[in-house]
Amino acid sequence: MAPAELRDLIVASLDDLKGRDVLALEVTRQTTLTDYMILASGMSERHVRALVDNVEAAAKQHGARIFGIEGRPAAQWVLVDLGDVVVHVMQPETRAFYALERLWGDLAAVEAETPA
């Protein structure tokens, strides 16, 4: 699966469960570690876990490899490493505190296409 297709799949899986403030950033010029970074907020521990579970299920269903999932037990900030796409799902307070958008602020958000 091409990186942009994986990005679109993950954004759609977050949208399916009402992930808040979903933002996809292309980081190919800033790092060699990944092509896209996706940020999303979940409104509670349960919501964050559900969003991550949905990302994991969608990735597996489409044959994408998951290299790791960190932070699931506490569900304040969960990172899903899909290689070409790294997903950060956070509760709003955690997202505001770490302000990853500010860290990567020079980047324009990428419009992800929702698969039909």
Secondary structure by P-SEA (a helix, b strand, c coil): ccaaaaaaaaaaaaaaacccbbbbbbcccccccccbbbbbbbccaaaaaaaaaaaaaaaaaaccccccccccccccbbbbbcccbbbbbbcaaaaaaacccccccccccccccccc
